[in-house]
């Protein structure tokens, strides 16, 4: 863990190296947020990062959503997730599924992606298997616009938890 005062003293490259993984495969968010430092506290840093995303336009927002892996998807099953995603999916119990459950997740992933054009994103650390499966059912009924908004809200939750793992308060 690093202190916020230390983070505030980082060069652009150091900041991107440390904060870049907070948003899945999207270090551009840290890069665009770096000029807004110093950050008063963790909440201020999180807010600044989320504002970068909110102000980035739909194309970049969709790229961020698409940077997230499918839950229990091929990348997860091959052990090729980021360290953060591996731990998050495991915290929801997604690493201990029966073959039938894996199949159900993959069918839900495909249905969701076919409907919306991007992967289903949910903060796995705040949910367990049953809640995630229920989330698929509920969210498949939403509009694309609503799902973009929901996916970004879930990404912001993921980012906050990842920041808490990195920064000492």
N, C-alpha and C positions, 0 to 999 in steps of 0.2 A: 504494500500500500504506500501511496505517496501523499504528502500533505498538499492542501490546496495552494499554500504559499509557494511551495516548490513547483507545482504545476504552473502557477502564474508566472514564474520566472523562466519557464522553458522557452527555447527557441521554437520557431515554427515547426521545424522537422521533428524535434523532440515531442512537442505537443501532439502532432499527427501520429507519431509512433505509439504514444501511450493512449490517446483518446480515439484514434482511428478505428479500433476494434469495437467500440461501444455500439456503433451501428454496423450491422452485418455487411462485410465486404464493401463498405462505403466511407473510406477515409476522407472523401471530399467534404463531408460534413464537418469534420474536425478542422480541416484546412480552411474552410470558409468561416468558421467560428473563431479561430485563433485571434484575429485582429480585435475581437470584442473583449479580450481580457484587459485588466484583471477581473476575475470573478469573485464576488463577495462571499459566496458559499456554494455548496453543492447544488442547492435549488436554483441559484442564479446560473450556474454552469449548465445544468440540465435545460433550463428554460432557453438559454441562448442557443444551445444545440437544436432544440425542437423548433425554435423560431427560424433557424437556418433551413430546416426541412420544410416548414410551412410556407416559407417565402421562395422556395426553389422552383415552383411550377410543377404541373402535373407530370410532365415527362420524367423529371428527376425523381419525383415521389414514386412513380410507378417503377422506376429502375431500382429504387431502394426496396420497395416491397418485393420485387422479383429477385433481389439478392438473397432473400431468405430461403432456406431449404424447406422442402416438404417435411412435415412431421412424419417420422417413420418412413421416409422416402428412400430411394436408391442410394443416395449419398450417405444417409444415416446408416443404412444397413451395411454399406461398404466400409464404415468407420472413417469416412472422409469429411465429417463436419468440422467446423472450427471447434476449438477447445470449449469456447463459451456455449455454443449450440449443443455440443455433446452433453455438457453438464446440465444444461437447462432441460433437454429432453429426458435425461435420466431422472431429474428431480420430479418430473411428472409421471415417472414409472414407464416411460415409453421404450425403455431399453429392456423391459421384461414382459414382452407381449407374447401371446400364443401365436402360432402361424395364422389362425383364423382372425385374430385381432390385427395382425400386420396387414392381412388382406383387406380387412374392413377399412383401415386407415388409408391404404393405397387407393381403394375405390372412392373414398370420400375426397381424397386429394385430387383425383382425376376429375370427379364431378365438379368440384369447386373451381379448379383451374380451367376446365372447359367452359364454365359459366362466366367467370370473371376475367380470365386471361392472366392471372397471377396466383401465386400460392396462398393458401390459407395461413394467416399469421395470427398467433395467439401467444400471450406471455405464458409459456409452459411452466415457469417457476411459480406462477400464481394459480395454476390449475392442475388437475389430475386427469387421468385417462377419460373417465366418464364425463367430466365437464367439457373436455375438449371435443369428444364425440358429439355431445349435445350442442356444442357451439357450431359444429359443421351443419347439423340439421337446421338450427335456427338461422344461421347466417346465409345458407344457400337460398333462402327466401328473400333476401334483401336485394336492393338495387345495387348496381355497380358503383354508383356514386357513394352510397352509404357504406359499401364494403371498403372502398378506398379510405374513407374517413376512419372506419373501425380498424383497419389494418394499421394505419398510421398511429392511432391511439395505442394499439397493442405494442407497436414498435417503440413508442415513447416510454411505455412501462418497462420493456426489456432494457432500454438504454438507461433508465434510472437505476435499475438493479445492477446493471453492469458498472455504472459509475460508482455506486456504493461499494462494489467489490474492489475498485481501484483506488479510491480517494478516501483518506482518513479525514474525519470531520473534526 
